Amino acid sequence: MGKLTVNRRAGESIIIGNSIHIKVKVDEHGNPKLEITAPNDVKILREEILSDEQKELCRQNGLPL
């Protein structure tokens, strides 16, 4: 599985494949936010709310949790 680490500033974006777009935004308090645009069939999850079973499935698929 590939990995890329990049620095991004507000207003900058990353494109994954042909259909996933991630844009960095900043709220009124200066906190960074990610705006993710992806096809409806792409599941987008926050790691901190995954159940133990979901985390294990991610690990089995090679995700570094």
N, CA, C and O atoms as a GROMACS GRO file, in nm:
protein
  260
    1MET      N    1   0.085  -0.117   0.000
    1MET     CA    2   0.000   0.000   0.000
    1MET      C    3   0.090   0.124   0.000
    1MET      O    4   0.185   0.131   0.077
    2GLY      N    5   0.059   0.219  -0.085
    2GLY     CA    6   0.139   0.341  -0.095
    2GLY      C    7   0.108   0.439   0.016
    2GLY      O    8   0.000   0.437   0.076
    3LYS      N    9   0.204   0.526   0.043
    3LYS     CA   10   0.186   0.628   0.146
    3LYS      C   11   0.253   0.756   0.099
    3LYS      O   12   0.362   0.752   0.041
    4LEU      N   13   0.189   0.868   0.123
    4LEU     CA   14   0.243   0.998   0.087
    4LEU      C   15   0.216   1.095   0.201
    4LEU      O   16   0.103   1.105   0.248
    5THR      N   17   0.319   1.165   0.246
    5THR     CA   18   0.303   1.266   0.350
    5THR      C   19   0.331   1.402   0.287
    5THR      O   20   0.437   1.422   0.227
    6VAL      N   21   0.236   1.494   0.301
    6VAL     CA   22   0.252   1.627   0.241
    6VAL      C   23   0.208   1.735   0.340
    6VAL      O   24   0.128   1.709   0.429
    7ASN      N   25   0.261   1.853   0.322
    7ASN     CA   26   0.214   1.970   0.396
    7ASN      C   27   0.117   2.044   0.306
    7ASN      O   28   0.144   2.062   0.187
    8ARG      N   29   0.006   2.087   0.360
    8ARG     CA   30  -0.093   2.162   0.284
    8ARG      C   31  -0.134   2.283   0.366
    8ARG      O   32  -0.139   2.278   0.488
    9ARG      N   33  -0.164   2.391   0.297
    9ARG     CA   34  -0.215   2.512   0.360
    9ARG      C   35  -0.362   2.530   0.322
    9ARG      O   36  -0.411   2.465   0.229
   10ALA      N   37  -0.430   2.617   0.393
   10ALA     CA   38  -0.570   2.645   0.363
   10ALA      C   39  -0.585   2.680   0.216
   10ALA      O   40  -0.508   2.760   0.161
   11GLY      N   41  -0.684   2.620   0.153
   11GLY     CA   42  -0.710   2.643   0.012
   11GLY      C   43  -0.640   2.547  -0.081
   11GLY      O   44  -0.673   2.539  -0.200
   12GLU      N   45  -0.542   2.472  -0.030
   12GLU     CA   46  -0.471   2.375  -0.113
   12GLU      C   47  -0.545   2.242  -0.111
   12GLU      O   48  -0.621   2.214  -0.018
   13SER      N   49  -0.521   2.161  -0.212
   13SER     CA   50  -0.595   2.036  -0.229
   13SER      C   51  -0.504   1.920  -0.265
   13SER      O   52  -0.389   1.937  -0.304
   14ILE      N   53  -0.560   1.802  -0.250
   14ILE     CA   54  -0.498   1.677  -0.294
   14ILE      C   55  -0.604   1.602  -0.372
   14ILE      O   56  -0.721   1.599  -0.332
   15ILE      N   57  -0.566   1.541  -0.483
   15ILE     CA   58  -0.658   1.459  -0.561
   15ILE      C   59  -0.607   1.316  -0.557
   15ILE      O   60  -0.489   1.290  -0.583
   16ILE      N   61  -0.696   1.223  -0.524
   16ILE     CA   62  -0.662   1.081  -0.517
   16ILE      C   63  -0.736   1.010  -0.630
   16ILE      O   64  -0.859   1.015  -0.638
   17GLY      N   65  -0.660   0.944  -0.715
   17GLY     CA   66  -0.721   0.878  -0.830
   17GLY      C   67  -0.789   0.982  -0.918
   17GLY      O   68  -0.741   1.094  -0.932
   18ASN      N   69  -0.900   0.943  -0.978
   18ASN     CA   70  -0.975   1.034  -1.064
   18ASN      C   71  -1.100   1.090  -1.000
   18ASN      O   72  -1.172   1.168  -1.061
   19SER      N   73  -1.127   1.049  -0.873
   19SER     CA   74  -1.258   1.085  -0.820
   19SER      C   75  -1.262   1.132  -0.675
   19SER      O   76  -1.370   1.160  -0.623
   20ILE      N   77  -1.147   1.140  -0.608
   20ILE     CA   78  -1.148   1.184  -0.468
   20ILE      C   79  -1.068   1.313  -0.457
   20ILE      O   80  -0.953   1.320  -0.500
   21HIS      N   81  -1.130   1.414  -0.399
   21HIS     CA   82  -1.070   1.546  -0.386
   21HIS      C   83  -1.073   1.585  -0.238
   21HIS      O   84  -1.178   1.581  -0.175
   22ILE      N   85  -0.957   1.622  -0.184
   22ILE     CA   86  -0.948   1.663  -0.044
   22ILE      C   87  -0.894   1.805  -0.041
   22ILE      O   88  -0.785   1.833  -0.092
   23LYS      N   89  -0.971   1.895   0.020
   23LYS     CA   90  -0.932   2.036   0.027
   23LYS      C   91  -0.916   2.077   0.173
   23LYS      O   92  -0.999   2.042   0.257
   24VAL      N   93  -0.811   2.151   0.202
   24VAL     CA   94  -0.787   2.202   0.338
   24VAL      C   95  -0.856   2.337   0.351
   24VAL      O   96  -0.839   2.426   0.268
   25LYS      N   97  -0.935   2.349   0.457
   25LYS     CA   98  -1.003   2.474   0.488
   25LYS      C   99  -0.971   2.512   0.631
   25LYS      O  100  -0.921   2.430   0.708
   26VAL      N  101  -0.999   2.636   0.667
   26VAL     CA  102  -0.978   2.682   0.803
   26VAL      C  103  -1.108   2.748   0.849
   26VAL      O  104  -1.165   2.830   0.777
   27ASP      N  105  -1.154   2.712   0.971
   27ASP     CA  106  -1.278   2.773   1.021
   27ASP      C  107  -1.249   2.910   1.082
   27ASP      O  108  -1.135   2.956   1.082
   28GLU      N  109  -1.353   2.974   1.134
   28GLU     CA  110  -1.341   3.110   1.187
   28GLU      C  111  -1.250   3.120   1.309
   28GLU      O  112  -1.209   3.230   1.346
   29HIS      N  113  -1.218   3.007   1.371
   29HIS     CA  114  -1.128   3.004   1.487
   29HIS      C  115  -0.985   2.966   1.449
   29HIS      O  116  -0.898   2.954   1.535
   30GLY      N  117  -0.961   2.946   1.320
   30GLY     CA  118  -0.828   2.909   1.274
   30GLY      C  119  -0.799   2.760   1.277
   30GLY      O  120  -0.686   2.718   1.255
   31ASN      N  121  -0.902   2.678   1.305
   31ASN     CA  122  -0.885   2.533   1.310
   31ASN      C  123  -0.890   2.474   1.170
   31ASN      O  124  -0.977   2.510   1.090
   32PRO      N  125  -0.797   2.384   1.138
   32PRO     CA  126  -0.798   2.322   1.005
   32PRO      C  127  -0.914   2.224   0.990
   32PRO      O  128  -0.952   2.155   1.084
   33LYS      N  129  -0.970   2.220   0.872
   33LYS     CA  130  -1.080   2.129   0.837
   33LYS      C  131  -1.047   2.064   0.703
   33LYS      O  132  -0.982   2.126   0.618
   34LEU      N  133  -1.091   1.942   0.684
   34LEU     CA  134  -1.075   1.874   0.556
   34LEU      C  135  -1.212   1.861   0.490
   34LEU      O  136  -1.306   1.811   0.550
   35GLU      N  137  -1.221   1.906   0.367
   35GLU     CA  138  -1.342   1.889   0.288
   35GLU      C  139  -1.313   1.778   0.188
   35GLU      O  140  -1.228   1.793   0.100
   36ILE      N  141  -1.383   1.665   0.202
   36ILE     CA  142  -1.358   1.548   0.118
   36ILE      C  143  -1.474   1.530   0.023
   36ILE      O  144  -1.590   1.519   0.065
   37THR      N  145  -1.444   1.526  -0.106
   37THR     CA  146  -1.544   1.500  -0.208
   37THR      C  147  -1.509   1.367  -0.273
   37THR      O  148  -1.399   1.350  -0.324
   38ALA      N  149  -1.604   1.273  -0.269
   38ALA     CA  150  -1.580   1.139  -0.323
   38ALA      C  151  -1.711   1.081  -0.374
   38ALA      O  152  -1.819   1.126  -0.334
   39PRO      N  153  -1.703   0.981  -0.461
   39PRO     CA  154  -1.825   0.914  -0.507
   39PRO      C  155  -1.901   0.854  -0.389
   39PRO      O  156  -1.843   0.822  -0.285
   40ASN      N  157  -2.031   0.839  -0.406
   40ASN     CA  158  -2.116   0.785  -0.300
   40ASN      C  159  -2.077   0.645  -0.256
   40ASN      O  160  -2.105   0.606  -0.143
   41ASP      N  161  -2.013   0.568  -0.344
   41ASP     CA  162  -1.977   0.430  -0.307
   41ASP      C  163  -1.845   0.423  -0.230
   41ASP      O  164  -1.803   0.314  -0.190
   42VAL      N  165  -1.779   0.537  -0.208
   42VAL     CA  166  -1.655   0.540  -0.129
   42VAL      C  167  -1.692   0.573   0.015
   42VAL      O  168  -1.748   0.678   0.044
   43LYS      N  169  -1.660   0.482   0.105
   43LYS     CA  170  -1.690   0.501   0.246
   43LYS      C  171  -1.583   0.589   0.309
   43LYS      O  172  -1.464   0.561   0.297
   44ILE      N  173  -1.626   0.697   0.376
   44ILE     CA  174  -1.534   0.787   0.445
   44ILE      C  175  -1.565   0.778   0.593
   44ILE      O  176  -1.675   0.812   0.637
   45LEU      N  177  -1.467   0.733   0.671
   45LEU     CA  178  -1.486   0.712   0.814
   45LEU      C  179  -1.380   0.786   0.894
   45LEU      O  180  -1.267   0.802   0.848
   46ARG      N  181  -1.416   0.832   1.013
   46ARG     CA  182  -1.319   0.889   1.106
   46ARG      C  183  -1.268   0.776   1.194
   46ARG      O  184  -1.346   0.704   1.255
   47GLU      N  185  -1.136   0.760   1.200
   47GLU     CA  186  -1.075   0.648   1.272
   47GLU      C  187  -1.117   0.643   1.419
   47GLU      O  188  -1.139   0.535   1.473
   48GLU      N  189  -1.129   0.759   1.483
   48GLU     CA  190  -1.157   0.760   1.626
   48GLU      C  191  -1.296   0.708   1.663
   48GLU      O  192  -1.322   0.680   1.780
   49ILE      N  193  -1.385   0.694   1.565
   49ILE     CA  194  -1.518   0.641   1.599
   49ILE      C  195  -1.541   0.499   1.547
   49ILE      O  196  -1.651   0.446   1.559
   50LEU      N  197  -1.438   0.438   1.490
   50LEU     CA  198  -1.451   0.300   1.442
   50LEU      C  199  -1.461   0.204   1.559
   50LEU      O  200  -1.398   0.223   1.663
   51SER      N  201  -1.541   0.101   1.542
   51SER     CA  202  -1.546  -0.006   1.642
   51SER      C  203  -1.419  -0.089   1.632
   51SER      O  204  -1.347  -0.081   1.532
   52ASP      N  205  -1.392  -0.169   1.734
   52ASP     CA  206  -1.274  -0.256   1.730
   52ASP      C  207  -1.280  -0.351   1.611
   52ASP      O  208  -1.177  -0.378   1.549
   53GLU      N  209  -1.400  -0.401   1.578
   53GLU     CA  210  -1.414  -0.492   1.464
   53GLU      C  211  -1.381  -0.420   1.333
   53GLU      O  212  -1.314  -0.476   1.246
   54GLN      N  213  -1.428  -0.296   1.318
   54GLN     CA  214  -1.399  -0.220   1.197
   54GLN      C  215  -1.249  -0.191   1.186
   54GLN      O  216  -1.192  -0.198   1.077
   55LYS      N  217  -1.185  -0.158   1.299
   55LYS     CA  218  -1.041  -0.133   1.298
   55LYS      C  219  -0.964  -0.258   1.256
   55LYS      O  220  -0.868  -0.249   1.180
   56GLU      N  221  -1.007  -0.372   1.305
   56GLU     CA  222  -0.939  -0.497   1.269
   56GLU      C  223  -0.954  -0.525   1.120
   56GLU      O  224  -0.858  -0.569   1.055
   57LEU      N  225  -1.071  -0.501   1.064
   57LEU     CA  226  -1.091  -0.520   0.920
   57LEU      C  227  -1.000  -0.426   0.840
   57LEU      O  228  -0.943  -0.466   0.738
   58CYS      N  229  -0.986  -0.303   0.886
   58CYS     CA  230  -0.896  -0.208   0.819
   58CYS      C  231  -0.753  -0.259   0.824
   58CYS      O  232  -0.681  -0.253   0.724
   59ARG      N  233  -0.710  -0.307   0.939
   59ARG     CA  234  -0.573  -0.360   0.953
   59ARG      C  235  -0.551  -0.478   0.859
   59ARG      O  236  -0.446  -0.490   0.796
   60GLN      N  237  -0.651  -0.566   0.850
   60GLN     CA  238  -0.640  -0.682   0.762
   60GLN      C  239  -0.626  -0.640   0.616
   60GLN      O  240  -0.568  -0.712   0.536
   61ASN      N  241  -0.679  -0.523   0.583
   61ASN     CA  242  -0.668  -0.470   0.446
   61ASN      C  243  -0.545  -0.383   0.427
   61ASN      O  244  -0.530  -0.318   0.324
   62GLY      N  245  -0.456  -0.382   0.526
   62GLY     CA  246  -0.329  -0.312   0.511
   62GLY      C  247  -0.326  -0.168   0.555
   62GLY      O  248  -0.226  -0.098   0.531
   63LEU      N  249  -0.432  -0.119   0.620
   63LEU     CA  250  -0.430   0.019   0.667
   63LEU      C  251  -0.355   0.029   0.799
   63LEU      O  252  -0.378  -0.053   0.888
   64PRO      N  253  -0.267   0.127   0.813
   64PRO     CA  254  -0.186   0.141   0.935
   64PRO      C  255  -0.260   0.215   1.046
   64PRO      O  256  -0.237   0.335   1.065
   65LEU      N  257  -0.346   0.147   1.118
   65LEU     CA  258  -0.420   0.211   1.228
   65LEU      C  259  -0.343   0.199   1.357
   65LEU      O  260  -0.389   0.247   1.461
   0.00000   0.00000   0.00000
